[in-house]
Amino acid sequence: LSAGVCCCCAALRPRYKRLVDNIFPEDPKDGLVKADMEKLTFYAVSAPEKLDRIGAYLAERLSRDVVRHRYGYVLIAMEALDQLLMACHSQSIKPFVESFLHMVAKLLESGEPKLQVLGTNSFVKFANIEEDTPSYHRRYDFFVSRFSAMCHSCDQDPEVQTEIRIAGIRGIQGVVRKTVNDELRATIWEPQHMDKIVPSLLFNMQKIEDIDSRTGPQSSPTGGVKEENPSVLAENCFRELLGRATYGNMNNAVRPVFAHLDYHKLWDPNEFAVSCFKIIMYSIQAQYSHHVIQEILGHLDVRKRDSPRVRAGIIQVLLEAVAIAAKGSIGPTVLEVFNTLLKHLRISVDLELGDRRSSAGSATLSTSSKESDERIVQNAIIQTIGFFGSNLPDYQRSEIMMFIMSKVPVLGTTSQSLDPSHLGDFGTRRIQIMLLRSLLMVTSGYKATTISNALPGPFLDPLLSPSLMEDSELRQLVLEILHNLIDRHDNRAKLRGIRIIPDVSDLKIKRDKISRQDVSFMKKHGQQLYRHIYLGCKEEDNVQKNFELLFTSLALTTIELANEEVVIDLIRLAIALQDIAIINEDNLPMFNRCGVMALVAAYLNFLSQMIAVPAFCQHVSKVIETRSVEASYFLPETIFKDKCDLPKSLEKDETDLFFLTNKIAESLGGSGYSVERLSVPYVPQVTDEDRLSRRKSIVDTVSLQVDILSGNNTEDKIDNTEEITFEALKKAIDNNGLEEQEKEKRRLVIEKFQKAPFEEIAAQCETKANLLHDRLAQILELTIRPPPSPSGTMTITAGHAHYHSVPVYEMKFPDLCVY
């Protein structure tokens, strides 16, 4: 009777339950009953409204089997669910999916690793199914939390641990794919989800990397082995996650990376941090690169008071990021990058100076290590600035050059952001050197079409200011920057090292015809270049490298910018440099005097061969040959040796050892050069830079004294000395008042030239020129007497700058310019 009742009850049960029960065999080892599974699938497809009931009943049976540890039936139930999911795609599948996810959650909550892996595999299959309509209520918060926890499995069995971690990573990958394909995919990018997903992936990438570093380099595995490696799987998932990020959610995916690196102290050493951000920069879309750079800069600001090595690690990561971003689009962050880096450069210098002051008088090991660590930070900043700038387009690079140059502090002035008054001489020098080093890297490889584009006036003036500083390293950096900007045909490497070049044609110098723009630039700014080369040769702390760079500057100017007029100016400059060594008004050491003589010899040898005037070449060669026999210390090959015997004095009457203006003028005049200006010696103009540079003024007085030297006869001289009174002495002492008057005069002149009519300015200039010309004529008429022989000469002296002696009857006055 009981059996009949059971049969009747079974017959009265709903059909879907009977179909579900039939797929379970008596012995779970036999597996799913395929014939009955086909019937259940056909029924579910034919009556989709029954799917939710089928799913609920399967979930009920699975929950009961999980509690009873009947894992064989659990496997059969999940296999059935998978097949139903793959077969049914109707509108009614939504309730069935809820039952399915409920069963997967039950498996993930169990403590059995096999069930967790089983649930994960089913979820991954579900994630690969594209649903016809989006789900507006389904959330995956539980799965994100559970899969993230599985990624951190610490099971005692290494194999089980690896298996669970792989399952967790694959589960996260499934959640990402499912939510990205869903119209409500934005929910996965919420910070509460990203704070779990990203650190879980980084944890596996980091752990396996640590193991590989301990065991040595890993052999290249096959595709199957890679799939079982949590590190490779986590990296692939991380790349996929970043590749799907959009403009609005990019930051949510990147910020957890910083939290993970901070918590695990992975900035020092920073190999893992660098590899992470390389993955990020290569995985995201190129137009979003500036988001990552902004986040790195922001994190650098947050950690600005951390240890130097931590900051250096972050800056190194920034370097790797901008190196990749510079190849694509970096958005509006160019100036922000440089501004932030310059700010941290200042912070680093302040910290270094603070450590130096706190340990004044007690040189401890810890303080020296702190200073060296700060140097690491500063070098990292310079490297980042230079590398980033050198990879920018030319139009952006010129702006960055101007931006960096505006930040270089100059003694006596106040920069926009770097006030040298708070830094002291040491701090100011440190920042000057570091900024110029970064500018040197930015200008490396810069090829401007015209020199005016590479060296505009607002950039040239502040760039040349440090070349007047009493610091040889600063002057070297300025000259190297000039070489980068002037050398448009890569000739600098051929000119490296100061030497007498036997045949310049062997160097295969590349050059183009001088353009109008370059000619205009030299007319406007040529005197600035000559002036700084001239003053650079007069510094007492010059070493061999300074002379080499000065020689290269002259040679590059000849190659890139020299027309006939510039050649004459360069010769005048070279002869003026020779006079520095001969007259020695600045009391230079003998090494410097011989170095200047060697510089002039090397350059005139180069110039004579470049312009190819035979008579000029012959004169230069003759002087060099004479020096090689009688005074080899005047040649670069000798004076720049480690051990060189220096002369005790230089005799001014040894004309065979010197390059003579009159012979150069004769040789060039016969070849069609206009040599009138050679008779006017070169004298640099006095500017405000002489006061700002804290160096001696190159001209002690602005009065012109005319001395007549005529054989052995002594003529009467006009006494032009001013009567010395108390008021005159008071004016001479009151430098501040004098400077204010000069500034006011300059302001009035500039204002007049800006606002006055052109005709009025031209007329006034002509009037002043005529008055000055008449005055000079009167002076000469009063003071010059016909010499007894043609050998009579006249010398004009401006302060300590001596003009060359020229025959009186051949003297001509060039056009006078009134400013």
ABEGO torsion letter per residue (X at the ends): XAAAAAAAAAAABBAAAAAAAAABBABAAAEBBAAAAAAAAAAAAABAAAAAAAAAAAAAAAAAAAAAGBAAAAAAAAAAAAAAAAABABAAAAAAAAAAAAAAAAAAABABAAAAAAAAAAAAAAAABBBABBBAABBAAAAAAAAAAAAABABABAAAAAAAAAAAAAAAAAAAAAAAABAAAAAAABAAAAAAAAAAAAAAAAAAAAAAAAAEBBBBBBAAAAAABAAAAAAAAAAAAAAABBAAAAAAAAAAAAAAAAAAGAAOBAAAAAAAAAAAAAABBAAAAAAAAAAAAAAAAAAAABBAAAAAAAAAAAAAAAAAAAABBAEAAAAAAAAAAAAAAAAAAAAAAAAAAAABGBBBAAAAAAAAAAAAAAAAAAAAAAAAAAABBAAAAAAAAAAAAAABBBBGBBBAABBAAAAEAAAAAAAAAAAAAAAAAAABGBBBABAAAABBAAAAAAAAAAAABBBAAAAAAAAAAAAAAABAAGAAAAABEBBBBABAAAAGBBBBBBBAAAAAAAAAAAAAAAAAAAAAAABAABBAAAAAAAAAAAAAAAAAABBAAAAAAAAAAAAAAAAAAAAGAAGBBAAAAAAAAAAAAAAAAAAAAAAGBAAAAAAAAAAAAAAAAABAAABAAAAABABBBBBABBBAABAAABBBAAAAAAAAAAAGBBAAAAABBBBBBBBAAAAAAGBBBABABABBBBBBBBEABBBBBBBABBBBBAAAAAAAABAAAAAAAAAAAAAAAAAAAAABBAAAAAAAAAAAAAAAAAAAAAAAAAABBBBABAABBBBBBBEABBBBBBBAAABBBBBBBBX
